[in-house]
């Protein structure tokens, strides 16, 4: 069974640009959540999707958005990039979300110059 | 708001010794407490979890304890091995929140 797949693995952007990150969950998993990992802040929750519906959102500005498709694949978008958006963005999937084991992808390392 | 504090931030032990990492959560409605291990350059992986109706859970050399009254939980690793070296994250969540609140992580170094 393939694990959680995130693309691309690395991204370099400049301030003001926008970026789209992709996540394919484990087959059969319908919940996808996103986390931002930085050395100073640890893992911060961005949002969670289930059956194309966002069920929760973290404390991030509106520049951060996401969506989920009918095949459970998910994308997140960051518009008007800032230097502080440089981080590892991790996607995680599970069967139904809630209090269950999360399976993380390898992440997308975003660098904003 | 919701918060999880984790201590210590770094921990160095001799191979074979025990390691203990402690976390405190703020929201009394939290009822699920997983621990994730992240090796250098790798993805976080669940190593053990505990729910609020249980006080202790063991899995070989790893154990987690929960004190709901004090709102803290701990990870215990016995007979540490060099491959235990990693960053460990505690987390907390509650039913229907669909999110984990993570601690800031503990970097564990096991010296051979």
Backbone of each chain as ProteinMPNN parsed JSONL, in Angstrom:
{"seq_chain_A": "XXXXXXXXXXXXXXXXXXXXXXXXXXXXXXXXXXXXXXXXXXXXXXXXXXXXXXXXXXXXXXXXXXXXXXXXXXXXXXXXXXXXXXXXXXXXXXXXXXXXXXXXXXXXXXXXX", "coords_chain_A": {"N_chain_A": [[0.863, -1.19, 0.0], [0.696, 2.124, -0.932], [2.237, 4.933, 0.632], [1.507, 8.17, 2.137], [1.676, 10.676, -0.221], [3.48, 13.505, -1.138], [3.802, 16.338, -3.191], [5.425, 19.196, -4.679], [8.678, 18.003, -3.597], [10.545, 19.88, -2.873], [10.515, 23.456, -2.926], [11.205, 26.631, -4.21], [10.504, 29.926, -3.823], [9.723, 33.415, -4.443], [9.118, 36.369, -2.487], [5.736, 37.478, -2.408], [4.851, 35.849, -4.457], [2.705, 33.029, -5.307], [1.852, 29.708, -4.172], [1.213, 26.249, -4.734], [0.6, 23.26, -3.099], [0.6, 19.711, -3.129], [-1.157, 16.767, -2.049], [-1.479, 13.325, -1.775], [-3.471, 11.011, -0.262], [-3.251, 7.937, 1.693], [-4.625, 5.082, 0.133], [-8.08, 4.739, 0.562], [-8.181, 6.279, 2.8], [-9.945, 9.038, 4.024], [-9.711, 11.408, 5.328], [-7.775, 14.301, 5.372], [-5.182, 16.194, 6.641], [-3.302, 19.189, 7.269], [-0.126, 20.418, 8.238], [2.137, 22.875, 9.444], [5.581, 22.92, 9.765], [8.123, 24.309, 11.613], [11.413, 25.217, 12.796], [11.28, 26.835, 15.073], [8.582, 26.932, 15.915], [7.55, 24.39, 15.942], [5.106, 21.894, 15.174], [2.369, 23.098, 13.556], [-1.116, 23.244, 13.287], [-2.9, 23.492, 10.274], [-5.249, 23.018, 8.526], [-8.076, 20.737, 8.156], [-9.566, 18.262, 6.133], [-12.423, 16.435, 5.037], [-14.193, 14.327, 2.994], [-14.329, 16.359, 1.057], [-14.961, 18.577, 2.532], [-14.089, 21.218, 4.682], [-13.313, 20.766, 7.959], [-12.079, 21.867, 10.138], [-9.991, 24.624, 11.018], [-6.835, 26.09, 11.435], [-5.026, 28.716, 13.227], [-4.165, 30.602, 11.081], [-3.385, 33.109, 8.622], [-5.713, 34.329, 6.063], [-4.418, 33.958, 3.694], [-3.605, 31.421, 3.487], [-4.964, 28.58, 2.202], [-7.063, 25.769, 1.364], [-8.103, 22.713, -0.257], [-10.13, 19.834, -0.998], [-10.424, 17.038, -3.089], [-12.764, 14.877, -4.849], [-11.589, 12.388, -4.897], [-10.22, 12.269, -2.597], [-7.692, 13.377, -2.619], [-5.68, 16.224, -1.818], [-5.059, 19.732, -1.863], [-3.047, 22.513, -0.909], [-2.878, 26.037, -0.772], [-0.852, 28.888, -0.828], [-0.961, 32.258, -0.864], [0.502, 35.383, -1.923], [3.217, 35.221, -0.849], [5.261, 35.302, 2.094], [8.39, 35.953, 3.789], [8.364, 34.611, 6.214], [6.848, 32.39, 5.718], [8.384, 30.331, 5.005], [9.01, 26.998, 5.454], [8.52, 23.544, 6.469], [5.976, 21.8, 5.009], [3.637, 19.62, 6.035], [1.589, 16.929, 5.2], [-1.064, 14.874, 6.337], [-2.786, 11.776, 6.558], [-5.79, 9.938, 7.404], [-8.233, 7.411, 8.245], [-10.827, 8.449, 8.977], [-10.407, 10.802, 10.282], [-10.379, 12.74, 13.337], [-9.811, 11.241, 16.538], [-7.478, 9.414, 15.841], [-4.798, 7.401, 14.448], [-2.427, 9.245, 12.646], [-1.041, 9.323, 9.401], [1.804, 10.498, 8.092], [3.026, 12.422, 5.303], [6.124, 12.919, 3.48], [6.529, 15.573, 3.275], [6.643, 18.98, 2.009], [9.241, 21.08, 1.365], [9.342, 24.394, 1.676], [10.862, 27.274, 0.555], [11.099, 30.683, 0.914], [12.275, 33.435, -0.731]], "CA_chain_A": [[0.0, 0.0, 0.0], [1.519, 3.314, -1.003], [2.047, 5.857, 1.743], [1.051, 9.507, 1.785], [2.601, 11.259, -1.19], [3.407, 14.953, -1.264], [4.609, 16.913, -4.265], [6.784, 18.706, -4.905], [9.461, 17.784, -2.395], [11.177, 21.168, -2.565], [10.033, 24.61, -3.682], [11.808, 27.921, -3.907], [9.68, 31.01, -4.36], [10.078, 34.744, -3.949], [8.038, 37.071, -1.795], [4.654, 37.952, -3.26], [4.331, 34.795, -5.322], [1.813, 32.073, -4.663], [2.327, 28.343, -4.335], [0.235, 25.184, -4.502], [1.198, 22.006, -2.686], [-0.328, 18.617, -3.359], [-1.075, 15.62, -1.141], [-2.308, 12.156, -2.083], [-3.519, 10.191, 0.95], [-3.257, 6.484, 1.554], [-5.872, 4.615, -0.448], [-9.094, 4.427, 1.566], [-8.233, 7.355, 3.794], [-10.766, 10.142, 3.537], [-9.361, 12.628, 6.054], [-6.45, 14.854, 5.091], [-4.891, 17.399, 7.402], [-2.055, 19.86, 6.907], [0.608, 21.021, 9.343], [3.347, 23.622, 9.122], [6.643, 22.632, 10.729], [9.267, 25.212, 11.625], [12.276, 24.931, 13.944], [10.891, 27.586, 16.257], [7.174, 26.763, 16.304], [7.121, 22.997, 15.948], [4.072, 21.525, 14.212], [1.176, 23.922, 13.737], [-2.243, 22.773, 12.489], [-3.408, 24.421, 9.274], [-6.657, 22.675, 8.305], [-8.424, 19.329, 7.956], [-10.646, 18.036, 5.18], [-13.034, 15.113, 4.965], [-15.231, 14.34, 1.955], [-14.314, 17.658, 0.368], [-15.426, 19.622, 3.456], [-13.136, 21.625, 5.715], [-13.966, 20.597, 9.266], [-11.44, 22.721, 11.115], [-8.945, 25.481, 10.469], [-5.957, 26.64, 12.462], [-4.892, 30.17, 13.31], [-3.316, 31.115, 10.02], [-4.101, 34.136, 7.839], [-6.509, 33.889, 4.938], [-3.541, 33.639, 2.554], [-3.479, 29.951, 3.481], [-6.243, 27.95, 1.883], [-6.915, 24.398, 0.906], [-9.305, 22.059, -0.774], [-10.02, 18.39, -1.162], [-11.157, 16.566, -4.255], [-13.624, 13.716, -4.603], [-10.751, 11.186, -4.712], [-9.561, 12.54, -1.309], [-6.464, 14.167, -2.79], [-5.857, 17.57, -1.28], [-4.08, 20.762, -2.197], [-3.085, 23.746, -0.135], [-2.38, 27.176, -1.523], [-0.429, 30.056, -0.059], [-0.851, 33.399, -1.766], [1.296, 36.521, -1.453], [4.178, 34.61, 0.063], [6.114, 36.109, 2.952], [9.596, 35.233, 4.211], [8.007, 33.763, 7.35], [6.133, 31.191, 5.28], [9.381, 29.277, 4.774], [8.74, 25.924, 6.413], [8.178, 22.226, 5.924], [4.528, 21.613, 5.062], [3.351, 18.197, 6.143], [0.221, 16.463, 5.023], [-1.291, 13.606, 7.03], [-4.093, 11.208, 6.247], [-6.329, 8.892, 8.269], [-9.491, 6.894, 7.714], [-11.988, 9.331, 9.148], [-10.071, 11.964, 11.092], [-10.691, 12.55, 14.741], [-8.749, 10.723, 17.397], [-6.91, 8.188, 15.301], [-3.428, 7.519, 13.969], [-2.165, 9.998, 11.425], [0.067, 8.888, 8.57], [2.348, 11.703, 7.501], [3.858, 12.394, 4.126], [7.5, 13.392, 3.703], [6.509, 17.017, 3.35], [7.175, 19.876, 0.98], [10.076, 22.117, 1.978], [9.146, 25.654, 0.959], [11.771, 28.376, 0.893], [10.671, 31.95, 0.332], [13.439, 34.323, -0.759]], "C_chain_A": [[0.889, 1.226, 0.0], [1.207, 4.208, 0.182], [1.486, 7.176, 1.256], [2.118, 10.157, 0.901], [2.385, 12.755, -1.303], [4.315, 15.409, -2.401], [4.393, 18.425, -4.291], [7.507, 18.514, -3.578], [10.109, 19.082, -1.922], [10.604, 22.254, -3.481], [10.801, 25.832, -3.242], [10.987, 28.987, -4.606], [10.21, 32.34, -3.835], [8.855, 35.397, -3.309], [6.999, 37.584, -2.789], [4.071, 36.908, -4.193], [3.333, 33.93, -4.575], [2.302, 30.657, -4.981], [1.19, 27.363, -4.044], [0.971, 23.89, -4.204], [0.148, 20.902, -2.801], [-0.081, 17.454, -2.4], [-2.019, 14.52, -1.599], [-2.304, 11.232, -0.87], [-3.394, 8.706, 0.638], [-4.629, 6.06, 1.019], [-6.854, 4.2, 0.65], [-9.202, 5.456, 2.666], [-9.014, 8.532, 3.225], [-10.478, 11.463, 4.247], [-7.935, 13.035, 5.707], [-6.284, 16.126, 5.922], [-3.507, 17.918, 7.024], [-1.452, 20.514, 8.142], [1.822, 21.767, 8.791], [4.385, 23.31, 10.196], [7.794, 23.599, 10.539], [10.104, 24.913, 12.85], [11.803, 25.636, 15.211], [9.501, 27.279, 16.792], [6.712, 25.316, 16.321], [6.1, 22.726, 14.863], [2.8, 22.312, 14.526], [0.093, 23.457, 12.768], [-2.723, 23.859, 11.535], [-4.897, 24.199, 9.012], [-6.81, 21.175, 8.086], [-9.621, 19.232, 7.038], [-11.124, 16.595, 5.245], [-14.178, 15.213, 3.968], [-15.428, 15.735, 1.387], [-14.782, 18.819, 1.245], [-14.332, 19.942, 4.469], [-13.843, 21.558, 7.058], [-13.321, 21.441, 10.349], [-10.306, 23.48, 10.45], [-8.14, 26.037, 11.619], [-5.869, 28.152, 12.37], [-3.865, 30.701, 12.323], [-4.11, 32.148, 9.222], [-4.809, 33.539, 6.631], [-5.697, 33.586, 3.689], [-3.35, 32.122, 2.409], [-4.862, 29.354, 3.235], [-6.008, 26.53, 1.4], [-8.196, 23.913, 0.276], [-9.045, 20.566, -0.877], [-10.913, 17.967, -2.318], [-11.927, 15.284, -3.921], [-12.821, 12.427, -4.422], [-9.899, 11.29, -3.445], [-8.21, 13.241, -1.435], [-6.718, 15.602, -2.332], [-4.751, 18.492, -1.789], [-4.184, 21.878, -1.165], [-2.396, 24.83, -0.944], [-1.971, 28.275, -0.545], [-0.238, 31.185, -1.056], [0.015, 34.484, -1.112], [2.321, 36.063, -0.41], [5.005, 35.632, 0.821], [7.315, 35.263, 3.375], [9.27, 34.225, 5.319], [7.228, 32.514, 6.979], [7.093, 30.047, 4.98], [9.241, 28.22, 5.859], [8.619, 24.606, 5.675], [6.671, 22.047, 6.096], [4.236, 20.116, 4.969], [1.874, 17.93, 5.97], [0.098, 15.125, 5.761], [-2.669, 13.074, 6.669], [-4.485, 10.171, 7.3], [-7.675, 8.464, 7.694], [-10.612, 7.925, 7.785], [-11.664, 10.599, 9.924], [-10.439, 11.707, 12.541], [-9.524, 11.939, 15.481], [-8.256, 9.371, 16.904], [-5.519, 8.479, 14.751], [-3.359, 8.306, 12.671], [-0.95, 9.404, 10.725], [0.566, 10.115, 7.81], [3.066, 11.421, 6.191], [5.25, 12.912, 4.468], [7.599, 14.908, 3.715], [7.014, 17.726, 2.106], [7.952, 20.968, 1.697], [9.967, 23.366, 1.127], [10.136, 26.698, 1.464], [11.308, 29.616, 0.16], [11.829, 32.931, 0.427], [13.008, 35.78, -0.973]], "O_chain_A": [[1.759, 1.35, 0.861], [0.08, 4.245, 0.676], [1.046, 7.295, 0.112], [3.301, 10.179, 1.241], [1.27, 13.223, -1.531], [5.44, 14.933, -2.551], [3.304, 18.896, -3.963], [6.957, 18.85, -2.529], [10.205, 19.343, -0.723], [10.261, 22.006, -4.636], [11.024, 26.047, -2.051], [10.8, 28.954, -5.822], [11.028, 32.387, -2.916], [7.715, 35.013, -3.569], [7.339, 38.063, -3.871], [2.944, 37.047, -4.667], [3.14, 34.079, -3.369], [3.059, 30.441, -5.928], [0.322, 27.626, -3.212], [1.851, 23.473, -4.957], [-1.042, 21.137, -2.594], [1.052, 17.194, -1.994], [-3.213, 14.753, -1.787], [-1.252, 10.721, -0.486], [-3.426, 8.284, -0.518], [-5.657, 6.614, 1.407], [-6.517, 3.421, 1.543], [-10.2, 5.504, 3.384], [-8.779, 8.965, 2.097], [-10.946, 12.516, 3.816], [-7.012, 12.221, 5.744], [-7.137, 17.013, 5.903], [-2.661, 17.176, 6.525], [-2.158, 21.084, 8.974], [2.442, 21.349, 7.814], [4.106, 23.419, 11.39], [8.368, 23.702, 9.455], [9.584, 24.41, 13.846], [11.918, 25.084, 16.306], [9.27, 27.36, 17.998], [5.568, 25.049, 16.689], [6.204, 23.26, 13.758], [2.235, 22.202, 15.614], [0.348, 23.294, 11.575], [-2.927, 25.005, 11.936], [-5.711, 25.091, 9.249], [-5.841, 20.449, 7.865], [-10.569, 20.01, 7.143], [-10.347, 15.667, 5.474], [-15.035, 16.088, 4.088], [-16.552, 16.219, 1.256], [-14.977, 19.928, 0.748], [-13.723, 19.039, 5.043], [-14.858, 22.223, 7.265], [-13.945, 21.708, 11.376], [-9.737, 23.036, 9.453], [-8.691, 26.412, 12.654], [-6.538, 28.786, 11.554], [-2.81, 31.194, 12.721], [-5.337, 32.083, 9.148], [-4.546, 32.406, 6.23], [-6.221, 33.021, 2.729], [-2.983, 31.624, 1.344], [-5.804, 29.607, 3.986], [-4.885, 26.148, 1.07], [-9.22, 24.596, 0.272], [-7.905, 20.105, -0.846], [-12.018, 18.482, -2.492], [-11.755, 14.696, -2.854], [-13.331, 11.467, -3.846], [-8.974, 10.503, -3.243], [-7.647, 13.66, -0.424], [-7.83, 16.118, -2.446], [-3.646, 18.048, -2.102], [-5.254, 22.15, -0.622], [-1.457, 24.57, -1.696], [-2.666, 28.547, 0.434], [0.561, 31.073, -1.986], [0.222, 34.484, 0.101], [2.281, 36.474, 0.749], [5.396, 36.671, 0.288], [7.274, 34.033, 3.33], [9.827, 33.128, 5.357], [6.974, 31.666, 7.834], [6.663, 28.921, 4.731], [9.343, 28.523, 7.048], [8.616, 24.549, 4.445], [6.156, 22.136, 7.211], [4.543, 19.454, 3.978], [1.026, 18.626, 6.528], [1.047, 14.342, 5.8], [-3.612, 13.846, 6.496], [-3.635, 9.607, 7.989], [-8.189, 9.088, 6.765], [-11.259, 8.232, 6.784], [-12.562, 11.395, 10.199], [-10.771, 10.584, 12.919], [-8.371, 12.109, 15.084], [-8.575, 8.327, 17.473], [-5.115, 9.633, 14.606], [-4.119, 8.07, 11.732], [0.035, 9.032, 11.362], [-0.152, 10.693, 6.994], [3.633, 10.347, 5.987], [5.517, 13.294, 5.607], [8.62, 15.468, 4.113], [7.713, 17.149, 1.273], [7.405, 21.691, 2.53], [10.441, 23.397, -0.008], [10.223, 26.96, 2.664], [11.143, 29.608, -1.06], [12.313, 33.229, 1.519], [13.854, 36.673, -1.024]]}, "seq_chain_B": "XXXXXXXXXXXXXXXXXXXXXXXXXXXXXXXXXXXXXXXXXXXXXXXXXXXXXXXXXXXXXXXXXXXXXXXXXXXXXXXXXXXXXXXXXXXXXXXXXXXXXXXXXXXXXXXX", "coords_chain_B": {"N_chain_B": [[-5.989, 29.935, 24.794], [-5.902, 26.642, 23.249], [-3.165, 24.682, 24.272], [-0.053, 22.972, 24.376], [2.51, 22.106, 26.408], [5.892, 21.087, 26.418], [8.551, 19.267, 27.866], [11.863, 17.978, 28.555], [13.488, 20.297, 26.24], [15.724, 19.311, 25.047], [17.424, 16.214, 25.48], [19.834, 14.145, 26.75], [21.04, 10.924, 27.017], [22.671, 8.01, 28.353], [23.283, 5.045, 26.548], [21.083, 2.419, 27.286], [20.119, 3.545, 29.572], [17.158, 5.112, 31.041], [14.657, 7.261, 29.581], [12.677, 10.151, 30.019], [9.979, 12.076, 29.017], [8.008, 14.942, 29.356], [4.691, 16.292, 29.202], [2.278, 18.928, 29.258], [-1.113, 19.783, 29.097], [-3.605, 22.231, 28.161], [-6.378, 22.308, 27.696], [-9.076, 20.958, 29.222], [-10.906, 19.348, 27.99], [-9.586, 17.743, 26.273], [-8.935, 14.487, 25.047], [-7.384, 12.609, 23.841], [-4.125, 11.449, 23.324], [-1.424, 11.363, 21.581], [1.919, 10.221, 20.736], [4.575, 11.181, 18.708], [7.356, 10.223, 16.732], [10.142, 11.637, 15.207], [12.617, 11.081, 13.078], [15.783, 12.331, 11.93], [15.329, 14.232, 9.058], [13.188, 12.727, 8.305], [9.695, 11.656, 8.124], [7.175, 12.385, 10.629], [6.228, 9.75, 12.888], [3.774, 7.773, 14.407], [4.24, 6.505, 17.655], [3.116, 5.648, 20.028], [-0.038, 5.874, 21.678], [-2.559, 7.281, 23.873], [-5.704, 7.178, 25.472], [-8.189, 9.12, 27.23], [-9.528, 7.552, 29.045], [-7.838, 5.793, 30.122], [-5.066, 5.124, 32.24], [-2.453, 4.35, 31.898], [-0.268, 3.022, 29.424], [1.488, 0.472, 27.724], [4.099, -0.504, 25.479], [6.255, -2.663, 24.692], [9.38, -1.363, 25.089], [8.452, 1.131, 25.516], [6.355, 3.419, 27.225], [3.418, 5.174, 28.201], [2.051, 7.551, 30.407], [-0.821, 8.986, 31.956], [-2.188, 11.728, 33.604], [-5.064, 12.923, 34.354], [-6.18, 14.733, 36.141], [-4.132, 16.496, 36.811], [-3.581, 17.295, 34.311], [-1.453, 16.33, 32.729], [0.857, 14.353, 30.824], [3.155, 11.707, 30.136], [6.029, 10.358, 28.462], [7.794, 7.371, 28.558], [10.82, 5.844, 28.025], [12.503, 2.904, 28.183], [15.664, 1.193, 28.674], [17.266, 2.483, 26.64], [18.312, 2.848, 23.203], [20.731, 3.534, 20.585], [19.27, 3.936, 18.231], [16.98, 5.092, 19.137], [17.397, 7.731, 19.151], [16.129, 10.808, 18.223], [13.62, 13.294, 17.377], [10.994, 13.812, 19.566], [7.525, 14.244, 19.687], [4.829, 15.306, 21.625], [1.24, 15.326, 21.7], [-2.124, 16.616, 21.733], [-5.658, 16.151, 21.564], [-9.197, 16.601, 21.014], [-12.475, 15.094, 20.871], [-14.102, 15.44, 17.756], [-12.666, 17.691, 17.022], [-10.759, 17.334, 15.145], [-8.09, 17.986, 14.914], [-4.65, 18.057, 15.867], [-2.914, 19.305, 18.648], [0.3, 20.11, 18.979], [3.169, 19.56, 21.076], [6.299, 21.313, 21.574], [8.41, 19.689, 20.998], [11.004, 17.283, 21.748], [14.383, 16.793, 21.639], [16.002, 13.878, 21.579], [18.991, 12.362, 22.471], [20.819, 9.487, 22.327], [23.582, 8.248, 23.725], [26.174, 6.12, 22.664]], "CA_chain_B": [[-6.381, 28.919, 23.825], [-5.315, 25.324, 23.454], [-1.715, 24.732, 24.308], [0.631, 21.813, 24.939], [3.899, 22.405, 26.744], [6.701, 19.869, 26.433], [9.861, 19.42, 28.491], [12.761, 19.078, 28.2], [13.622, 20.505, 24.801], [16.768, 18.368, 24.649], [17.686, 15.203, 26.495], [20.929, 13.271, 26.373], [21.152, 9.812, 27.96], [23.591, 6.937, 27.991], [22.612, 3.83, 26.078], [20.675, 1.531, 28.37], [19.39, 4.317, 30.593], [15.774, 5.468, 30.719], [14.393, 8.651, 29.195], [11.315, 10.572, 30.328], [9.581, 13.352, 28.417], [6.749, 15.327, 29.999], [3.85, 17.272, 28.511], [1.13, 19.46, 29.976], [-2.075, 20.358, 28.164], [-4.399, 23.279, 28.804], [-7.818, 22.133, 27.527], [-9.516, 19.78, 29.967], [-11.743, 18.517, 27.126], [-8.711, 16.859, 25.49], [-9.126, 13.103, 25.463], [-6.537, 11.722, 23.038], [-2.771, 11.949, 23.519], [-0.448, 10.539, 20.837], [3.331, 10.601, 20.69], [5.168, 10.945, 17.4], [8.817, 10.228, 16.667], [10.608, 12.111, 13.915], [14.056, 10.961, 12.877], [16.329, 13.42, 11.127], [14.987, 14.188, 7.643], [12.092, 11.78, 8.026], [8.35, 12.089, 8.497], [6.765, 11.951, 11.979], [5.515, 8.48, 12.937], [3.155, 7.477, 15.708], [4.873, 5.399, 18.383], [2.179, 5.18, 21.036], [-1.06, 6.865, 22.017], [-3.359, 6.935, 25.034], [-6.974, 7.902, 25.555], [-8.387, 9.654, 28.574], [-10.13, 6.564, 29.949], [-6.759, 4.886, 30.502], [-4.036, 5.852, 32.965], [-1.122, 3.96, 31.465], [-0.228, 2.094, 28.301], [2.864, 0.042, 27.449], [4.381, -1.237, 24.252], [7.662, -3.078, 24.793], [10.211, -0.463, 25.905], [7.812, 2.443, 25.566], [5.137, 3.519, 28.024], [2.886, 6.514, 28.38], [1.175, 7.694, 31.561], [-1.708, 10.144, 31.862], [-2.793, 12.221, 34.84], [-6.086, 13.867, 33.89], [-6.412, 15.766, 37.145], [-3.051, 17.47, 36.665], [-3.495, 17.591, 32.883], [-0.165, 16.074, 32.116], [1.148, 13.002, 30.373], [4.596, 11.498, 29.991], [6.555, 9.248, 27.67], [8.917, 6.721, 29.219], [11.538, 4.885, 27.186], [13.477, 2.172, 28.994], [16.761, 0.516, 27.951], [17.412, 3.241, 25.396], [19.267, 2.395, 22.206], [21.074, 4.659, 19.698], [18.219, 4.179, 17.241], [15.913, 5.892, 19.755], [17.743, 9.142, 18.949], [15.159, 11.432, 17.317], [12.799, 14.298, 18.046], [9.716, 13.264, 19.997], [6.476, 15.238, 19.858], [3.564, 14.916, 22.224], [0.125, 16.062, 21.118], [-3.414, 16.426, 22.389], [-6.818, 16.562, 20.772], [-10.486, 16.242, 21.595], [-13.446, 14.595, 19.907], [-14.714, 16.361, 16.784], [-11.836, 18.861, 16.698], [-10.052, 16.939, 13.925], [-6.759, 18.57, 14.848], [-3.734, 17.782, 16.959], [-2.095, 20.399, 19.152], [1.581, 19.486, 19.271], [4.186, 20.194, 21.894], [7.39, 21.892, 20.789], [9.367, 18.645, 20.637], [12.176, 16.978, 22.57], [15.437, 16.121, 20.881], [16.635, 12.849, 22.407], [20.251, 11.801, 21.976], [21.258, 8.326, 23.089], [25.029, 8.105, 23.519], [26.567, 4.693, 22.712]], "C_chain_B": [[-5.732, 27.595, 24.143], [-3.806, 25.41, 23.382], [-1.188, 23.428, 24.9], [2.079, 22.205, 25.171], [4.673, 21.11, 26.93], [8.075, 20.167, 27.005], [10.529, 18.057, 28.663], [12.821, 19.264, 26.691], [14.725, 19.612, 24.232], [17.055, 17.439, 25.812], [18.777, 14.275, 25.985], [21.077, 12.189, 27.443], [22.173, 8.806, 27.441], [22.784, 5.729, 27.527], [22.324, 2.89, 27.249], [19.935, 2.232, 29.489], [17.955, 4.558, 30.133], [15.68, 6.938, 30.35], [12.932, 8.955, 29.488], [11.067, 11.951, 29.732], [8.185, 13.687, 28.937], [6.014, 16.407, 29.211], [2.675, 17.666, 29.393], [0.179, 20.077, 28.968], [-3.012, 21.309, 28.908], [-5.901, 22.993, 28.762], [-8.276, 20.829, 28.195], [-10.411, 18.861, 29.139], [-10.893, 17.572, 26.267], [-8.851, 15.435, 25.986], [-8.286, 12.103, 24.664], [-5.134, 12.306, 23.011], [-1.777, 11.021, 22.807], [0.965, 11.087, 20.986], [3.88, 10.223, 19.319], [6.682, 11.061, 17.498], [9.221, 10.679, 15.274], [12.137, 12.01, 13.863], [14.499, 12.04, 11.893], [15.995, 13.237, 9.648], [13.844, 13.263, 7.276], [10.74, 12.361, 8.455], [8.042, 11.667, 9.938], [5.996, 10.636, 11.89], [4.988, 8.251, 14.337], [3.886, 6.315, 16.378], [3.966, 4.828, 19.456], [1.145, 6.27, 21.264], [-1.86, 6.361, 23.218], [-4.628, 7.778, 25.024], [-7.297, 8.183, 27.008], [-9.014, 8.668, 29.542], [-9.103, 5.548, 30.444], [-5.662, 5.684, 31.187], [-2.628, 5.545, 32.485], [-1.245, 2.965, 30.315], [1.226, 1.759, 27.998], [2.949, -0.668, 26.119], [5.878, -1.506, 24.233], [8.435, -2.084, 25.654], [9.589, 0.921, 26.093], [6.545, 2.393, 26.406], [4.706, 4.975, 28.081], [1.967, 6.506, 29.592], [0.379, 8.983, 31.412], [-2.274, 10.47, 33.222], [-3.787, 13.304, 34.441], [-6.311, 15.016, 34.862], [-5.393, 16.886, 36.995], [-2.89, 17.93, 35.227], [-2.078, 17.449, 32.369], [0.016, 14.6, 31.798], [2.628, 12.903, 30.035], [4.896, 10.282, 29.134], [7.773, 8.696, 28.395], [9.526, 5.718, 28.24], [12.58, 4.213, 28.062], [14.52, 1.525, 28.084], [17.015, 1.188, 26.592], [18.535, 2.698, 24.511], [19.579, 3.566, 21.271], [19.993, 4.964, 18.672], [16.997, 4.898, 17.82], [16.186, 7.387, 19.581], [16.85, 9.741, 17.864], [14.532, 12.608, 18.062], [11.44, 13.668, 18.337], [8.723, 14.404, 20.248], [5.295, 14.615, 20.597], [2.472, 15.761, 21.563], [-1.139, 15.751, 21.904], [-4.523, 16.832, 21.434], [-8.086, 16.145, 21.503], [-11.427, 15.781, 20.485], [-13.977, 15.722, 19.035], [-13.905, 17.629, 16.536], [-11.064, 18.625, 15.413], [-8.701, 17.624, 13.783], [-5.959, 18.135, 16.053], [-3.02, 19.076, 17.334], [-0.801, 19.756, 19.625], [2.381, 20.287, 20.295], [5.335, 20.62, 20.991], [8.491, 20.89, 20.452], [10.51, 18.508, 21.628], [13.184, 16.241, 21.708], [16.156, 15.172, 21.819], [17.895, 12.333, 21.725], [20.644, 10.655, 22.891], [22.712, 8.069, 22.737], [25.432, 6.638, 23.646], [27.564, 4.434, 23.85]], "O_chain_B": [[-5.087, 27.439, 25.181], [-3.244, 26.116, 22.545], [-1.793, 22.853, 25.804], [2.786, 22.59, 24.24], [4.173, 20.155, 27.525], [8.691, 21.181, 26.678], [9.835, 17.067, 28.894], [12.258, 18.463, 25.946], [14.665, 19.207, 23.071], [16.944, 17.822, 26.977], [18.651, 13.69, 24.909], [21.221, 12.494, 28.627], [22.488, 8.765, 26.252], [21.718, 5.44, 28.071], [23.19, 2.608, 28.077], [19.213, 1.602, 30.262], [17.588, 4.254, 28.999], [16.511, 7.751, 30.753], [12.054, 8.129, 29.239], [11.856, 12.876, 29.925], [7.296, 12.836, 28.959], [6.624, 17.307, 28.635], [2.151, 16.862, 30.164], [0.607, 20.814, 28.079], [-3.189, 21.205, 30.122], [-6.628, 23.381, 29.677], [-7.898, 19.737, 27.771], [-10.655, 17.721, 29.532], [-11.438, 16.691, 25.602], [-8.884, 15.19, 27.192], [-8.462, 10.893, 24.799], [-4.948, 13.488, 22.721], [-1.346, 10.015, 23.37], [1.171, 12.255, 21.316], [3.683, 9.109, 18.835], [7.215, 11.884, 18.243], [8.708, 10.171, 14.277], [12.846, 12.766, 14.528], [13.698, 12.583, 11.132], [16.333, 12.214, 9.052], [13.56, 13.038, 6.099], [10.672, 13.424, 9.07], [8.601, 10.68, 10.416], [5.221, 10.417, 10.959], [5.674, 8.507, 15.327], [4.123, 5.277, 15.76], [4.044, 3.638, 19.761], [1.424, 7.452, 21.064], [-1.841, 5.173, 23.539], [-4.618, 8.94, 24.619], [-6.742, 7.556, 27.91], [-9.032, 8.921, 30.747], [-9.453, 4.567, 31.101], [-5.355, 6.8, 30.767], [-1.719, 6.361, 32.635], [-2.191, 2.181, 30.243], [2.091, 2.634, 28.011], [2.012, -1.339, 25.685], [6.666, -0.662, 23.804], [8.162, -1.978, 26.85], [10.163, 1.777, 26.766], [5.761, 1.449, 26.314], [5.531, 5.887, 28.016], [1.194, 5.568, 29.785], [0.851, 9.95, 30.814], [-2.783, 9.591, 33.917], [-3.411, 14.455, 34.218], [-6.599, 16.14, 34.45], [-5.736, 18.068, 37.045], [-2.134, 18.864, 34.958], [-1.563, 18.321, 31.668], [-0.589, 13.727, 32.419], [3.268, 13.897, 29.691], [4.131, 9.318, 29.086], [8.667, 9.442, 28.794], [8.831, 4.857, 27.701], [13.446, 4.884, 28.624], [14.293, 1.335, 26.89], [16.981, 0.542, 25.545], [19.543, 2.176, 24.986], [18.78, 4.497, 21.17], [19.813, 6.118, 18.283], [16.085, 5.27, 17.081], [15.309, 8.214, 19.833], [16.814, 9.253, 16.735], [14.863, 12.882, 19.216], [10.82, 13.067, 17.459], [9.033, 15.385, 20.924], [4.823, 13.536, 20.239], [2.757, 16.787, 20.945], [-1.215, 14.764, 22.636], [-4.359, 17.73, 20.608], [-8.035, 15.418, 22.496], [-11.195, 16.051, 19.307], [-14.263, 16.818, 19.518], [-14.406, 18.557, 15.901], [-10.748, 19.563, 14.68], [-8.216, 17.822, 12.669], [-6.509, 17.876, 17.123], [-2.582, 19.838, 16.472], [-0.802, 18.954, 20.558], [2.284, 21.512, 20.37], [5.344, 20.326, 19.795], [9.41, 21.213, 19.699], [10.929, 19.478, 22.261], [12.881, 15.201, 21.123], [16.841, 15.604, 22.746], [17.871, 11.923, 20.564], [20.786, 10.841, 24.099], [23.039, 7.719, 21.603], [25.076, 5.98, 24.623], [28.001, 3.299, 24.041]]}, "name": "protein", "num_of_chains": 2, "seq": "XXXXXXXXXXXXXXXXXXXXXXXXXXXXXXXXXXXXXXXXXXXXXXXXXXXXXXXXXXXXXXXXXXXXXXXXXXXXXXXXXXXXXXXXXXXXXXXXXXXXXXXXXXXXXXXXXXXXXXXXXXXXXXXXXXXXXXXXXXXXXXXXXXXXXXXXXXXXXXXXXXXXXXXXXXXXXXXXXXXXXXXXXXXXXXXXXXXXXXXXXXXXXXXXXXXXXXXXXXXXXXXXX"}
